[in-house]
């Protein structure tokens, strides 16, 4: 992560200072299982962007959502060498990822306008 981005993240007053309590972790796991059980119900267009070297969220879970979702318009982008917090990447990586996100959104917006 670029140093100025680290400083900005550390200065965030909402940034957690302590490790999560066991009950919080347990609830996160419960909700994750519930959401994973409903992946096949996802039928809206979606884009998943994932850092290939993310150690917080397993890239296999993103692939599972992509594979199981009923949506006909779905995109999975995995960025090798990038981590969990994509906005904390060096600027050229941020520009790459968010450029692709904007392009994905614009393409679908244009389709919506031309379908009218």
N, C-alpha and C positions, 0 to 999 in steps of 0.2 A: 504494500500500500504506500502511496506517496505520503511523505511526512506531513504536508499541510492538511491532507485529508485525515490523518491520524489525530492531529491537534483539533480539528473541527469535530470529529466524532467524540473525542474525550471531553470537549467543552459542552456537549449536549446535556442539558439538565435532566432529560428523560432517560439518559443512558443508565442501565442497571449497574449498580456498584457491587452487588453481592451475587453469589451463585444462587440459582433458583432453589426454592424449597423443594423437598421431595414431593409434596402434594402438587406443586406446580408442574413438575416434570411428569408425574403420573397422569395429570389431566391432559397435558400435551400429547402424551402417548395414546390416551384414550380417544382424543379428538382425531389424531392422525389415523388411527385404525378405522374410525367411523367414516372419515372422508375417503379413505382408500377403498372401503367397501362400496362406495357410490361412484367410483370412477366411470363405470360403464353407463351411468346416467348422464354424463356430460355430453351435451349435443349442440353446444354453441361453438362458434369459431374461437380458437385460442392459440396463443403463442407461448411456448415455454422457452425461457433462456436460462442456461445453467452453466456454471463454471465447471470445467472438466476436472479440476483439482479441488473441488469443494469438499471439505471434510466435515461440514455441518449437516448438509442434506445430501443423502446418497443419490448420485445421478441415476441409479437404477430405479428409484421411485418416480423420477420425472419420465423415464422411459416407460414405466408401467402405466402411468396416467395416459401418455401418448398412445400406447398400444391398446389400452382397454376402452378409451373414450369412444362414444358413438359418433362424435362430430365428424363430418365429412371435410371440414376445413380446419386442419390442425397442423401446427408446425412445431418441431422440436429443434432447438439450436443449442448445441453443446460447444463450449469454447475451451479447447484444450489449453492448459496452463493458467487458466483463470480460476479464481477462488469463489467463495460464497457471496461476498458483498461486491457485486460487479461495479458499483459506483466508486468503490475504493481502489479500483485497478488504475494503472497508469493511464493518463489522458487518452492516448491513442486506442487503448482497449475500450475505454468508456465510449469514445466516439464510434468505434466499430459496432459495439453492442447496441447502443441507443440509436445509431443510424439505421440499423436493421429493424429495430422496434418501430421507429417512425415510418420506415418504408412499408412494413407489414400493415400498420394502421392505415396509411394513405391508400394502399392498394385496396383494402376492404372498403374504405370510405368512397373511393371512386366507383367500385362495383355497386355500392348502394345507390349512388347518384344515378348511374347509368341504368339501373334496374327500374327506375321510376317511370 
